[in-house]
Amino acid sequence: MTVLQVTCQPFGILNALRERFMIPFGITALLRVVLFAPKDTFVYCTLDWMTVTLATGTAMFSMFYFIMLETDKFGKLRTAFDSRPWRNRENMYLCTALPSEVNPFKSSCPFSTKTAKGTCPICSTCTSRDGYHHGDPKALHDTMGIAMIEYGMARKASEREDNPLMGRLQLDTLINYRGNYLFGTISPSCKGCYYKTWCWNVAYRMAWQSAIVSLNSMLCTFIFGTDITIFYADLKNILLCVSAFFSVSTLCMQLKIIATACVFILEHPFMDNASLPGWLDVNNTLLMAIVNYFADPAAKFGVAPTKEYWDWLKETSPRAAARAAKAK
């Protein structure tokens, strides 16, 4: 798994951080340039020590970060999403009969000012197009690192005895609701379920993985202390750069998780502002500028959460292909 993380997860970090990816990339590139210095020089020894300190500090901070988010006092930011307060209708899987199409449910979207026209397959919330995450390219999502997300809901669905048919429909839906822990992608769902899953499941685990890879790479530099060349590059220098990249990426991912959750809570009236951390002062211009920079732009009210990708990653649907051929 570590090999896949080193080779594939940088693309997932790029997908998650987008333009903020230049922070870990720039620091790693600068480190690589300076590491061309001989190993017995003061500059090389200093950077070696600083990289080891960075990886160790990141690992210790990550432990503190994840432990504090599991406590009652500081975990409110995470548990605020558990009840899914954005729901505007009852879970359709808990109904005793199949929903009727004669009288379609009409409501305003909780994530925008537009009229709801679709339903979230996970929480049954009626949303508009701007309040729905339409998924990511299959070239990324359906490859290595994909796993099921809602195990608890799936277990309850499999144990239903009052309506086995609806329980089976819900179970099949939850099995298909998956996240990719290498590329940071998630199956289609409403905006609320998307950010609940992204912040506290997919990105949460990706940050853990990055911290572990950073620490392992740093420890390997003590094993390969002698000159070992791989593809005309010194192995220790490679390990130092890998450790630095994943250390900074871990810190950026952790900051983006917190910032995205805070912006989502502030922007949507149905969320409980009491769950925000005490250090967040909305009147502090500099602090809010940092939070808004690292937060996902789509976390704001009325912004569609579906991400943009390069055209060669997108899968063209038959309908879109037929429409394009007709236009020609």
Long-range contacts (C-beta under 8 A, 24 or more apart in sequence): 2-212, 2-213, 2-216, 4-144, 4-145, 4-182, 5-182, 5-209, 5-210, 5-212, 5-213, 6-213, 6-217, 6-242, 8-144, 8-145, 8-182, 8-183, 9-182, 9-206, 9-209, 9-210, 9-213, 10-245, 10-249, 11-140, 11-182, 11-183, 12-145, 12-180, 12-181, 12-182, 12-183, 12-184, 12-206, 13-184, 13-206, 13-210, 13-249, 13-252, 13-253, 15-140, 15-183, 15-184, 15-185, 15-307, 16-184, 16-203, 16-206, 16-253, 16-256, 17-249, 17-252, 17-253, 17-256, 20-252, 20-256, 20-293, 20-294, 23-248, 23-252, 24-244, 24-245, 24-246, 24-248, 24-249, 24-252, 25-245, 27-244, 27-245, 27-248, 28-241, 28-244, 28-245, 28-248, 31-240, 31-241, 31-244, 32-237, 32-241, 35-234, 35-237, 35-240, 35-241, 39-236, 47-240, 48-221, 48-240, 51-218, 51-221, 51-240, 51-243, 51-244, 51-247, 52-218, 52-221, 52-243, 54-243, 54-244, 54-247, 54-248, 55-214, 55-215, 55-217, 55-218, 55-243, 55-244, 55-247, 56-215, 56-218, 58-211, 58-214, 58-215, 58-247, 58-250, 58-251, 59-211, 59-214, 59-215, 61-251, 62-207, 62-208, 62-211, 62-250, 62-254, 65-254, 66-204, 66-208, 74-277, 76-274, 76-275, 77-258, 77-261, 77-262, 77-265, 77-275, 77-276, 77-277, 78-199, 78-200, 78-261, 79-275, 80-261, 80-265, 80-271, 80-272, 80-275, 81-192, 81-195, 81-196, 81-199, 81-200, 81-261, 82-196, 84-123, 84-125, 84-192, 84-193, 84-196, 85-270, 85-271, 85-272, 86-110, 86-111, 86-123, 86-125, 86-190, 86-191, 86-192, 86-268, 86-270, 86-271, 87-123, 87-124, 87-125, 88-116, 88-125, 88-126, 89-124, 89-125, 89-126, 90-124, 91-123, 91-124, 92-119, 92-124, 93-124, 93-157, 93-166, 93-167, 93-169, 93-170, 93-173, 94-166, 95-163, 95-166, 96-162, 96-163, 96-166, 98-165, 98-166, 110-192, 110-268, 110-270, 111-190, 111-191, 111-192, 111-268, 111-301, 111-302, 112-301, 112-302, 113-302, 120-189, 120-190, 120-192, 120-193, 121-173, 121-177, 121-188, 121-189, 122-150, 122-153, 122-173, 122-174, 122-177, 122-189, 122-190, 122-193, 123-189, 123-190, 123-192, 123-193, 125-190, 125-192, 125-193, 127-190, 127-191, 129-304, 130-302, 130-303, 130-304, 131-190, 131-191, 131-304, 132-188, 132-189, 132-190, 132-191, 132-304, 132-305, 132-306, 133-186, 133-188, 133-189, 133-190, 133-191, 133-193, 133-194, 133-305, 133-306, 134-188, 134-306, 135-185, 135-186, 135-187, 135-188, 135-306, 136-180, 136-183, 136-185, 136-186, 136-307, 136-309, 137-185, 137-309, 137-313, 137-314, 137-315, 138-315, 139-313, 139-315, 140-180, 140-183, 140-185, 140-313, 141-178, 141-180, 141-183, 141-185, 141-186, 141-187, 143-180, 143-182, 143-183, 144-182, 145-180, 145-181, 145-182, 145-183, 146-178, 146-179, 146-180, 146-181, 147-178, 147-179, 147-180, 147-181, 148-174, 148-175, 148-177, 148-178, 149-174, 149-177, 149-178, 149-179, 149-186, 149-187, 149-197, 149-201, 149-202, 150-174, 150-177, 181-205, 181-206, 181-209, 182-206, 191-298, 191-305, 194-305, 195-260, 195-261, 195-264, 195-296, 195-299, 195-305, 198-260, 198-296, 199-257, 199-260, 199-261, 200-257, 200-261, 203-253, 203-256, 203-257, 204-257, 206-253, 207-250, 207-253, 207-254, 207-257, 210-246, 210-247, 210-249, 210-250, 210-253, 211-246, 211-247, 211-250, 213-242, 213-246, 214-242, 214-243, 214-244, 214-245, 214-246, 214-247, 214-250, 215-243, 217-242, 217-243, 217-246, 218-243, 252-294, 255-294, 256-294, 256-295, 256-296, 259-290, 259-291, 259-292, 259-293, 259-294, 259-295, 260-294, 260-295, 260-296, 260-299, 261-299, 262-291, 262-295, 263-291, 263-292, 263-295, 263-296, 263-299, 263-300, 264-299, 267-299, 267-300, 267-301, 268-301
